[in-house]
Amino acid sequence: MTSARLPLTFCIDPDSTLDTLEMVLAIARRIGLHLTHLQLRGNQAFLELHAAEHDPLALFCARLHNVIGVHDIDLPVHMLPN
């Protein structure tokens, strides 16, 4: 089994930055992902998540698009939805 990682960048609405980031991290935790890097600059978040396999990361990407207040998601090409 090969481990997988997901580096991504996204913007958060400035009115609710911490609440939205908390929601994003809760989604990752419920899926079973591990946070390996987090950086927040203003309303731009830089995350790197780790999982034992690719499928949980793909599920996280799909759910991230449904979070209110998250926009301008920059995903690696292999993680983009079809």
Sequence and secondary structure as in RCSB ss.txt:
>XXXX:A:sequence
MTSARLPLTFCIDPDSTLDTLEMVLAIARRIGLHLTHLQLRGNQAFLELHAAEHDPLALFCARLHNVIGVHDIDL
PVHMLPN
>XXXX:A:secstr
   EEEEEEEEE GGGHHHHHHHHHHHHHHHT EEEEEEEETTEEEEEEEESSHHHHHHHHHHHTTSTTEEEEE 
 GGGS  
